[in-house]
């Protein structure tokens, strides 16, 4: 068995690394169409006017002014979350590589609050709580599989097998980390699809683990751009 400490986690982490994102960025980008080189003049002087403009842009889905922003997040989550995340071709990604570094034995297990049972048919289903027995079976099976997989990974490395080959035995519940950079318009699109919220114009049914990531990203977004975030909510969480 590997001498590495095996860690099982039921959470994800999202850190805002840097940002150039404010409601004022949206205002001056929008006003250039009428004010030209004077578009940055008087930005922030009339708060109600700025709020009205941003709400108008969100409501009428004039999205390009929201693109003049940038947020970079550092995210730690299981690999299967990243594979869903990267379906969104509206961001820049850099993920840690199993080719160039030995991967740490950190694995995801569902928390006791994670709903385990799917009912209904595709496109019209919901998840409900599992029984204590179902939870125990699930966690036991995941842990056993991860322990065997990581032991075999270490055996291959110890035998001199390349990291890029040895990693193929590892499961998608393994934690990875990546930087993600996106603008506010892209983030709103992501949130509209990867969170389930009352009042959403188009209901979404995200997997809980990617929703956990989205919720943490949304908290940062709401703090950085409160007016834009409010407009997103008022518009039924539709990306402009």
N, C-alpha and C positions, 0 to 999 in steps of 0.2 A: 504494500500500500504506500502511496505517496506520503512524504513527510510534510507536504504542504497542508496547511489548515484548510479544511473544506468549510465553506461558508454558504449558508442558505439564507436568502433574503426574500421578503414579501413586499418590498417597496421599490420605488425608482427615485432617482435624483435628477433635478434640473437646476442648473446654475446659469444665471445670466452673466456672461463673460464681459461683454461690451455692448453698447448700443449707441446709435445715432437715430433716435426716434422720438419725436414729440408731435403734439397736435399742430404746432406752428409750422412744422415741415409740410404738413398737408395743406395748410392755408396758403402759404406762399407759392407752393407748386400749382395749386388750383388758380390762383389769381393772376398768374403770368399770362393767361389767355386774354385777360382784359387790361391788365396794368403793365405788361411788358417788364421793362427794366425796373419799374417802380413796385414790383409785386411784393417785395419784402418790407416796403414802407408801411408803417402803421399796423404791422402784424402784432397782435396781442393788445392793442389799444382799446378795442371794442370787443369784449369777451362774448357778448350775446351775438354779435355779427359772425364771429368765428364759429361759435357753436351752430348757428343756423346754416353756415356754409358746409360744415362737415356733415351735419345731418342731411342736408340736401344731397351731397355727393353720395352718401351711403344709400339713401332712399332711392335715388335715381340710378344707382349703380354706375357712377362715373368713377372708375376705380384707379386710374393711373396716378392721381396725386398721392395716393396711399403708398405708392411704390418708392417714393423718395425718402425711405427710412431703412434702417438696418438693425437687426437684433441677432446677436450670436449667443447661442446656448451651448453649454456642455452637459450632455445627457448620459446617464448611466442607466441601462435597462437591459433586459434579456434580448438575445439576438432576434427572437421571433418578433419583437416589437419593432426593431430597426428594419426588418424586411417589409413590414407593413408601412412604416414611416417613409421608406424610400420609394414607395409607389407615388408619392407626391413629388412630381418633377418641377417643383417651384422653389427649391432651396438648394444651398450648397452644402455638401456633406464631406467630412473626413472622419473615418472610423479607424480605431486601432486595428492592427493587422496581426492575424495569427501566423502569417508568413515570417514576420520579422521579430516577434517577441513570443516568449512562452506565456501562454494564457493562464490567468489565475483561476483557481477553482472556486468561483463565486457563482452560485446558481439560484435561480428564482423558484420559489414555491408559492402557491396561492395562500393568501391570508384566510382566516376563518370566516371573514366577511365576504369573501369572493363567492359569487353565485356559481354553482357547479352544474346545474341541470338545465338543459335547453328543451323547451316545449314549443310546439307549433311547427310550421313548415318554413322553408327558406323564404325570406322576404316578409314573413309575418310571424315571427317567433319572439320569444322572450326567455330570459334566464331567471331561474328561481333558486332559492337556497337548497343546498344539498343536505343530506342527513349527516350527523356526526360520523357515521360509518363510512359514507362516501368520501368525506374529507380525509379521514384517517387512511383509507385505501389509496387515495390520490397522492397524499404527501409521502406515504411510505414507498409507493411505486416510483415517484419522481426521485426521491433521495437514493434509493437503491440503484436506479439506472445511472444517475450522475456519478455516484461513487465508483461503479464499475467502469464507466466511460473514462473518468479521469485517471483511474489506475492504469487502464490500457494506454491512454495518452502518454503517461509517464514512462511506461515500459518501452514504448516506441522511441521516445526521446532518449532514454538511457541506452538504447541499442544503437543510437546514432542515426535514426531516421529523421529526415528533415521536418522542421516544424510544419511546413505547409502540407505535408502528407499526414503527419501524426494527428493534426487537428480534425481530420475527417471523422474520427470516432466520437467527437464531442457533440452533445445535444444542443438544440436551439434555446434551451432554458439557461445556457451559460450567459453570464453578464458580459456586455461589451460597453464601449464608450465612444462617443463621437461628438464632434462639433457640428452644429447646424446653424447656418446663417440664412435668414429670410427677411423679407420686408413685411410691412403690416398687412398689405393686401393678401399676400401668400399665407400669412399666419391666420388671418380670418377665414380663408378658404379651408385651411387645415382644421381649425377649431369647429367649423360648421359641420365637418364630416366625422370628426373624431371625438365629439362629445355628444352626449344625450341630454338635452335640456328642455324643460317646459317652455313653451312659447316659440320654439324653433319653427320657422315656416316650413322647412323640409325636415321631417324626423330622421334621425340618424341612429344606427345601431352598432356602435364601435365595440371592438373587443375591449374588455375592461382594462387590460394592461396598457394599451396605447392611450386610452382615455386618462389613465393616471398621469401619464406624461403630459398630455394636452392640458389637463387641469393646472398643472404647475406652470406651464408656459403661459397660460391665460392669466394667472395671477400677476406675472411680470408685465404682460401687455397692458392689463388694466391700470397698473401703477404708472407706466411710462406714458400712456396715451389715454387718459381718462375720458376725454370728449369723444375720441374715435371709438373707444370701447363702448361707451354709452350708445353711440349711433349704431354700432354693430348689434347691440342688444335690441334697440328699438326697431331695427329693420328685420327682426325675426332671425337674427344670426345668419344672414345671407352675406356672403363675401361680395363686395362691390365690384 
